Amino acid sequence: MSDNVLLASRGDLAVLDLNAVLGGVEHGDVYAVESALLRAAKGAETGGDAAAQRGYALFAVLCSFHLRLEDPAQSWGPRWQGQNGRSYTASDLRGEQTSVLADALESIKHPALRARVADVVWYNERKRRDAAEAAIAAYLEIAAGRLAGRLASRFSDREDLLLDVVETMQRPLQIVALTRKRGDVPEQVRATFAALYRRVREGERCVPYVKVARLGLGYGLLDAATVAEDAERVASARNGIDYPMAVQPAWLLAAECHGKQKDAEAKTRCQLAAVEETLRMRNAVSGASARAYWTRKAIGELRAARGPRERIEALRRELRDLQDASLDEIAQFTYELDLTEEVKATEERFAGLGLADTLLRFALIVSPLTQAKLYEQAVKTRGDGWLSGTLFGSTYVDAEGKTVAELPPALPDGDPGSKWVAEQSMRYLDIWRHHVVGGRIEVARRLGVASFPLEERHFDPIVQASIFVPPGHEHLFALGFARFWQGDFASAVHLLVPQLENSLRHVLLNASRETSKIKPDLLQEDRSLSGLLENLRVELEQVFGPDLINEIDLLFNHKPGPALRHEIAHGKLSAGGCYHTDAIYACWLIYRLTCLPLVRHWKEKIAPALGTIA
């Protein structure tokens, strides 16, 4: 799509009678509105009114955009996309068309269309706070109308579930979070959410209740004590639900909130109830492999809840492959970090920056720890005795109980040994990454997406110019960076981490270093990341520096450790792992590696190119 598309002018919109066209639309969704607008556009075309046809068609196009509630930064996507093109999306209408829509906003009465128009205007022009407020008010009007029965659901057979109201409520909360300070939620938003929460709680339907409760917890509208009690009651009631997968999330939510209240007994009670739902899922399938899967899952859940050992043993006898007994000894502990000062400093550092300065400063927001610093920290732990693995060493197991690494204890005198130092470095780096991600990287990223509607196009000048990006991989890097900035870490980590190995080879080849190996059959093969770090470490350190290569090794390759390259290459990284501190830091580190060669030329080359992007 070309920039600054103008589908309809101010004159075209002036001749429309939207209130007459939409007056009979009793639904609170844009699909019904779109149908009415398309009929009006067809009628205007038949009647020879080209201006009205263009105006109604414009609003119909707006209704066709796909709202991605799980992606609040890049909220809008095309309805369809294929190899040869795609349909319109919100950013296609930035510029003059957005201004035309903003001028027409006050004349739109139907809340569904008004919410869509105001939301798109604010998305394209983040400075239009009036549009953001109008969008919030319109979404609240839809939610209130559905709760009061004035507006109908798109799906009449599911109207009592209120799932569409949950989705409608989620968008104004996202806009509030992006336009106001944390905790500054308008009273009308609180009141409408409270009414929705009461309805789903009283209805005792697990699926909508869990969705609303998690929204409330996430945006600070509910407290853990209230949700713990309500979620347990809703899960216990079941309300005629025979599908255990719908009930289990309510038990897990109750357990999570009891845990936040430090009520270990109640947390365990709810966890055990959730396990029973898992076993009901097992009873609903017939295949042996499917039943084994649910049995194995139940064993893991029982262990996490510290359930009765005799129950665990009974389930283990039903499995052909048993878990390692060492999992019973694994315990968890929490460590709270106070990042208030770091967050404040980061906010001050990024306040008022333009796009080019924001993208550059983000790449330089922190520097990797030096090997000397990590060695110093490791040696300090030697006095901790067995807690640090000095006397007995360490054994590491994976989530299935398999032993994945065994490390020796520290040597009694002198150098404690490189493997032991690396292990202690991983422990220190885990805490350090939580500090820099929570206090710097995430804070700066959220400020960036709150100020700019970052998409792939904003990163094109960077990836096109960086020597770290091999030819033909520019789009992958740009898309990965866009998803990272937007908070879609699941997409970002799977796009960016696999690029690291090839980019290191690309840089070495440009530095006239050979990166392939000759196998016994005389065929050549590119070295893997582990092969590069093992056989070409000196060459890598000459180009990137020893501290940066050490960081790459510990984050992407070393075991025990995140070993992100291996985890992603073999499909072992879970959805939750994509949002772990290590994965977020890894995406940022690849962004830093891409930007570092451009720092000296940023003002002359990159900033002007970024300035041309709307």
MIPAPA-586763 format. One record per residue (C-alpha): x, y, z. Coordinates in steps of 0.5 Angstrom, whole numbers, plus 2048, in hexadecimal, padded with zeros to 3 digits. Example, Ala and Ser with C-alpha at 12.3 -4.5 7.8 and 13.67 -1.06 7.14 Angstrom:
BEGIN
8197F7810 81B7FE80E 
//
This chain:
BEGIN
800800800 8028077FE 80380C804 7FE811805 7F880E802 7F2813801 7EC80E800 7E7814802 7E781B803 7E4820808 7DF822802 7DD81B801 7DC81A809 7D8820809 7D281D805 7D1817809 7CC81580D 7CF810812 7CA811817 7C480E812 7C9809810 7CB806817 7C480881A 7C180181A 7C87FD81C 7C77FA823 7CD7F7823 7D47F9827 7D97F6822 7DC7F981B 7D97F3817 7D27F5817 7D47FD816 7D97FB810 7D37F780D 7CE7FD80E 7D480180B 7D57FD805 7CE7FD803 7CE804804 7D48057FF 7D08007FA 7CA8047FA 7CE80B7F9 7D28087F3 7CB8057F0 7C880C7F1 7CE8107EE 7D18137F4 7D88127F4 7DA8167FA 7D58137FE 7D880C7FC 7DF80E7FD 7DD810804 7D980A806 7DE806803 7E4809807 7E080880E 7DF80080B 7E680080A 7E8802811 7E37FD814 7E77F7810 7ED7F9814 7EF7F3819 7F07F5820 7F57F1823 7F47F282B 7FA7EE82C 7FF7F2829 7FD7F982C 8037FD828 8017FB821 7FA7FA822 7F77FA81B 7F97F5816 7F57F380F 7EF7EF80F 7F37EB809 7FA7EA807 7FD7E6802 8037E57FD 8017EA7F8 7FE7F07FD 7FA7F1803 7F47F5805 7F47FC808 7F67FD80F 7F7803814 7FD806812 7FC80680B 7F780C80C 7FC810810 7FD81780E 7F781B80B 7F281580B 7F3815813 7F281D813 7EB81C80F 7E9816814 7EB81A81A 7E7820817 7E181C816 7E181881D 7DC81D821 7D781B81C 7D781481D 7D1811822 7D280A821 7D7808827 7DA802823 7DC80681D 7DE80C821 7E2808825 7E680581F 7E780C81C 7E980F822 7EE809824 7F180981D 7F281181D 7F6810824 7FA80A821 7FC80E81B 7FD81581F 7FF813826 7FF81A828 7F781B827 7F581982E 7EE81C82D 7EE816828 7F081182D 7EB814832 7E681382D 7E880C82B 7E880A833 7E180D834 7DE80A82E 7E0803830 7DE804837 7D7806834 7D77FF830 7D97FB836 7D37FF83A 7CE7FE835 7CF7F7834 7CF7F683C 7C87FA83C 7C67F6836 7C57FC832 7CA7F982D 7CA7F282A 7D07ED829 7D27EB823 7D17E4825 7CA7E3828 7CB7DC82A 7D17DE82F 7CE7E5831 7CE7E3838 7D57E1838 7D77E9837 7DE7E7834 7DD7EC82F 7DC7F1835 7E37EF837 7E67F0831 7E37F7830 7E57F9837 7EC7F7836 7EE7FC831 7EC802835 7F07FF83B 7F67FF836 7F5806833 7F580883A 7FB80583C 7FF808836 7FC80F837 7FC81083E 80180F844 801808848 7FB80784C 7F780E849 7F180A847 7EB80E846 7E580D84A 7E080C845 7E5806842 7E5803849 7DE80484A 7DC800844 7E27FB845 7DF7FA84C 7D87F9849 7DB7F3844 7DE7F084A 7D87EF84E 7D47EC848 7D97E7846 7DA7E584E 7D37E584F 7D27E1849 7D77DC84B 7DA7DA844 7E17D8845 7E47DB83E 7E17E283E 7E37E2845 7EA7E1845 7EB7E583F 7E87EB843 7EB7EA849 7F27E9846 7F17F0842 7EF7F3849 7F57F084C 7FA7F3846 7F77FA846 7F77FA84E 7EF7FA84E 7EF7F4853 7F37F2858 7F57EB859 7F17E9860 7EA7EB85C 7EC7E7856 7EF7E185A 7E87E085E 7E47E1858 7E87DD853 7E77D7858 7E07D8859 7DF7D8851 7E37D2850 7DF7CE855 7D87D0852 7DA7CE84B 7D37D0849 7D27CA845 7D97CA842 7DB7C3840 7E17C583C 7E77C5841 7EB7C983D 7E77CF83E 7E67CE845 7EE7CD847 7F07D4845 7EB7D784B 7EF7D2850 7F67D484D 7F47DB84E 7F17DA855 7F87D7857 7FC7DC854 7F87E1858 7F87DD85E 8007DD85D 8007E485D 7FD7E5863 8027E0866 7FC7DB868 8007D4866 7FB7D0869 7F57D3864 7FA7D385E 7FB7CC85F 7F47CA860 7F37CE859 7F97CB856 7F67C4857 7EF7C6855 7F27C884E 7F67C184E 7EF7BE84E 7ED7C1848 7F37BF845 7F17B8846 7EA7B9844 7ED7BB83D 7F17B583D 7EB7B183E 7E87B5838 7EC7B2833 7ED7AA831 7F47AA82D 7FA7A7832 7FF7AC830 7FA7B2831 7F87AF838 7FF7AE83A 8007B5838 7FB7B883D 7FD7B3842 8047B6842 8027BD842 7FE7BB848 8047B884C 8087BF84A 8027C384D 8027BE853 8097BF855 8087C7854 8037C7859 8067C285E 8017BD85D 8007B6861 8067B285F 8027AC85E 7FD7AF859 8047B1855 8067AA856 8007A7853 8007AB84D 8077AA84C 8057A284B 8017A4845 8067A7841 80B7A383D 8117A883E 8127AB845 8147B1848 81B7B284B 8197B2853 81E7B8854 8187BC852 8157BB859 81B7BF85C 81A7C5858 8187CB85B 8167D2859 8187D985C 8177E085A 81B7E685A 8187ED85A 81C7F3857 81A7FA858 81C7FE851 818804853 81E809852 82180584C 81A806849 81980D84B 82080E848 81F80B841 81880F840 81C815841 82181383C 81C812837 817817838 81681C832 81B81882D 819818826 819811822 820811820 823813827 81E80E82A 821808826 82880A827 82880B82E 82480482F 82A80082C 82F803830 82A803837 82F7FE83A 8367FB839 8377F383A 83B7F2840 8427F183F 8467EA840 84A7ED846 8437EF849 8407E8849 8467E584B 8477EA851 83F7E8853 8417E1852 8477E1857 8437E485C 83E7DE85D 8437D985F 8427DB866 83B7D9866 83D7D1866 8387CC863 8337D1862 8377D485C 8397CD85A 8417CE85C 8417C7860 83C7C385C 83B7C5855 8347C6852 82F7C284E 82A7C5849 8247C1847 81F7C4842 8177C4843 8167BD841 81B7BB847 8217B9842 8287BB844 82B7C083F 8317C2842 8367C0848 83B7C584A 8417C484F 8427C8855 8477CD855 84E7CC856 8517CC85D 8567D185C 8587D6856 8547D7850 84D7D4852 84C7D184B 8497D4844 8437CF845 8427D184C 8437D984A 83E7D8844 8397D5849 8397DA84E 8397E0849 8327DD846 82F7DE84D 8327E584E 8307E6847 8297E4848 8287E984D 82B7EE849 8277ED843 8217EE848 8237F584A 8257F7843 81F7F583F 81A7F7845 81D7FD846 820800840 81E7FC839 8177FA83B 81680183D 819804837 815800832 80F801835 810809835 81280882E 80C80582B 80880A82F 80B80F82B 80B80C825 807807821 80D80381F 80D7FE819 8127FA815 813801811 816804816 81C7FF817 81D7FF80F 82280480F 826801815 8267FA812 8287FC80B 82E80080D 8307FB813 8367F6811 8337F1816 82D7F0812 82F7EB80C 82C7ED805 8257EA804 8247EA80C 8227F180C 81A7F080D 81B7EA812 81F7EF817 81A7F5816 8147F1817 8187EE81D 81A7F4820 8137F781F 8107F1822 8157F2828 8137F9829 80C7F8829 80C7F382E 80B7ED82A 8117E982D 80E7E282A 80F7E4823 8157E9824 81A7E3828 8187DE822 81A7E381D 8207E6820 8247E1824 8247DC81E 8287E281A 82D7E381F 8327DD81C 8317DF815 8337E6817 8397E481A 83B7E0814 83A7E6810 83E7EB814 8447E6814 8437E580D 8447EC80B 84A7EC810 84D7E780B 84C7E2811 84A7DB80E 8447D8812 8437D180F 8467CA810 8487C580B 8457BE80D 8487B780C 8447B6806 8487BD803 8417C1803 8417C7807 83C7C980C 83B7D0810 83C7D0817 8377D081C 8377D5822 83A7D0827 83F7CF821 8417D6820 8427D7827 8467D1828 84A7D2822 84A7D9820 84A7DD827 8507E0826 84E7E381F 8477E5822 84A7E8828 84E7EC823 8487EF820 8437F0825 8487F082C 8487EA831 8437ED836 83E7ED830 83F7E682E 83F7E4835 8387E6836 8367E382F 8397DC832 8367DD838 82F7DF836 82E7DB82F 8337D5830 8357D3837 8327CD83B 8307CE840 82D7D483E 8277D783A 82B7D4834 8257D882F 8287D6829 8277CE82B 8217CF82E 81E7D3828 8217CF823 81E7C8826 8177CB827 8187CB82F 8177D2831 8107D3834 80B7D8833 80D7DB83A 8147DA838 8137DF833 8117E4838 8177E383D 81C7E883E 8227E483A 81D7E4834 81C7EB834 8237ED836 8257E8830 8217EC82B 8247F382E 82B7F082D 82A7EF826 8277F5825 82D7F8828 8327F4824 82E7F781E 82E7FE820 8367FE822 8397FF81B 83480581A 835809820 83B80E81D 83680F817 83080F81A 82F81781A 831817813 82E811810 82980E814 825814817 824817811 82181180E 81D810814 81A817814 81781580D 813810810 80C812813 
//
